[in-house]
Amino acid sequence: MTGRKRGERRPVPRIGSVYGAETVPAAMPEPKSTFDATYPCDFYEPAELFEPDLMYTVPEIARLLQGLDPDAEIDPDTEAVLIDWAIPWVMTHSEEMVIAEPLEEDGPGYYGVAEQATEGSAVDDTDTDTDSGTDGDTQA
């Protein structure tokens, strides 16, 4: 037993670690009405985010996902949070990406868009154009 009396509440846990020295108290979910506005949760696809002839490290991908240049200066705490978001994105889009070994033994890995991911978007556009052309042929 912990020495607490029955019904006594535990201290509220704090969220911290890579999120910086400033900790955020854990809280219950908030009603949507609490917020002035909400926004769509849209994420980039690798073909939209990457230059097809370049390879990127995870920290560079994290910056790109935030609309920053890959070499933008950001503080270490912010970078840690952005990397926490980038890693699941990379894992989710792994089929649309390629990976290269580090350039140095202790260096980072590099990721880029897979060739089929960039071709796939062109095929989608072609399919749409073909469908339009088919409708036009039917009407003629």
C-alpha positions as CSV (number, residue, x, y, z in Angstrom):
1,M,0.0,0.0,0.0
2,T,1.1,3.6,-0.6
3,G,0.0,5.1,2.6
4,R,-2.9,7.1,1.1
5,K,-6.2,7.0,2.8
6,R,-9.2,5.5,0.9
7,G,-10.6,8.1,-1.5
8,E,-7.5,10.2,-1.4
9,R,-6.5,11.3,-4.9
10,R,-3.1,10.6,-6.4
11,P,-1.0,13.6,-7.4
12,V,-1.6,14.7,-11.0
13,P,1.1,13.2,-13.2
14,R,3.2,15.6,-15.2
15,I,4.0,15.2,-18.9
16,G,7.6,16.1,-19.7
17,S,10.7,14.3,-21.1
18,V,11.5,15.5,-24.6
19,Y,8.8,18.1,-24.4
20,G,11.2,20.4,-22.6
21,A,11.8,21.6,-19.1
22,E,8.4,23.1,-18.9
23,T,5.9,20.3,-18.0
24,V,2.3,20.2,-18.9
25,P,-0.2,18.8,-16.4
26,A,-2.2,15.8,-17.6
27,A,-5.8,16.7,-18.1
28,M,-9.1,15.3,-19.3
29,P,-10.2,15.7,-22.9
30,E,-11.7,19.1,-23.6
31,P,-15.1,19.7,-25.4
32,K,-14.7,21.0,-28.9
33,S,-16.8,24.0,-27.9
34,T,-13.8,25.1,-25.6
35,F,-11.8,26.1,-28.7
36,D,-12.4,29.2,-30.9
37,A,-11.7,27.2,-34.1
38,T,-10.7,23.7,-35.3
39,Y,-8.8,22.8,-38.5
40,P,-8.5,19.8,-40.8
41,C,-5.8,17.4,-39.8
42,D,-4.1,17.2,-43.2
43,F,-0.7,15.6,-43.7
44,Y,1.6,15.7,-46.7
45,E,2.3,12.6,-48.9
46,P,6.0,11.9,-49.6
47,A,5.6,12.9,-53.2
48,E,4.2,16.3,-52.1
49,L,6.9,16.9,-49.4
50,F,10.2,15.7,-51.0
51,E,12.1,16.8,-54.0
52,P,12.3,13.6,-56.0
53,D,16.1,13.7,-56.4
54,L,17.0,14.5,-52.8
55,M,17.4,12.4,-49.6
56,Y,16.5,13.7,-46.1
57,T,17.3,12.9,-42.5
58,V,14.5,12.6,-39.9
59,P,15.2,16.0,-38.5
60,E,15.0,17.5,-42.0
61,I,11.7,15.7,-42.6
62,A,10.4,17.0,-39.3
63,R,11.1,20.6,-40.5
64,L,9.5,20.0,-43.9
65,L,6.3,18.7,-42.2
66,Q,6.1,22.0,-40.5
67,G,6.5,24.0,-43.7
68,L,10.1,24.9,-42.8
69,D,13.3,24.7,-44.9
70,P,15.1,21.4,-44.1
71,D,18.1,23.4,-42.7
72,A,16.0,25.9,-40.7
73,E,17.4,26.7,-37.2
74,I,15.1,25.6,-34.4
75,D,15.7,25.2,-30.7
76,P,16.5,21.6,-29.5
77,D,13.3,21.2,-27.5
78,T,11.1,22.1,-30.5
79,E,13.2,19.8,-32.7
80,A,12.6,16.9,-30.3
81,V,8.9,17.4,-30.5
82,L,8.9,17.7,-34.3
83,I,11.0,14.5,-34.6
84,D,8.4,12.7,-32.3
85,W,5.8,13.6,-34.9
86,A,8.0,12.8,-37.9
87,I,8.9,9.3,-37.0
88,P,5.3,7.9,-37.1
89,W,4.8,9.8,-40.4
90,V,7.8,8.1,-41.9
91,M,6.6,4.7,-40.7
92,T,3.1,5.3,-42.0
93,H,4.5,6.3,-45.5
94,S,7.2,3.7,-45.7
95,E,5.8,2.1,-48.8
96,E,6.1,5.4,-50.6
97,M,9.7,6.0,-49.5
98,V,13.2,4.7,-50.0
99,I,16.0,4.6,-47.4
100,A,19.8,4.9,-47.8
101,E,22.5,3.8,-45.4
102,P,24.2,6.6,-43.4
103,L,27.1,8.4,-45.3
104,E,29.3,7.9,-42.2
105,E,29.4,5.0,-39.8
106,D,27.8,7.0,-36.9
107,G,25.7,9.3,-39.2
108,P,21.9,9.5,-39.7
109,G,20.0,7.5,-42.3
110,Y,18.5,9.2,-45.3
111,Y,14.9,8.9,-46.7
112,G,13.5,10.0,-50.0
113,V,10.4,9.5,-52.1
114,A,10.2,6.2,-54.0
115,E,10.1,6.5,-57.7
116,Q,6.7,4.6,-57.9
117,A,5.2,7.2,-55.5
118,T,5.9,10.0,-57.9
119,E,4.8,7.9,-60.9
120,G,1.6,7.0,-59.0
121,S,0.5,10.6,-58.8
122,A,1.1,11.1,-62.5
123,V,-0.9,7.9,-63.2
124,D,-3.8,9.3,-61.2
125,D,-3.8,12.5,-63.2
126,T,-3.6,10.5,-66.4
127,D,-6.5,8.3,-65.3
128,T,-8.6,11.4,-64.6
129,D,-7.7,12.9,-68.0
130,T,-8.5,9.5,-69.7
131,D,-11.9,9.4,-68.0
132,S,-12.7,12.9,-69.2
133,G,-11.6,12.0,-72.7
134,T,-13.8,8.9,-72.6
135,D,-16.8,11.1,-71.7
136,G,-16.0,13.4,-74.6
137,D,-15.7,10.5,-77.0
138,T,-19.1,9.2,-75.8
139,Q,-20.7,12.6,-76.4
140,A,-19.2,13.0,-79.9
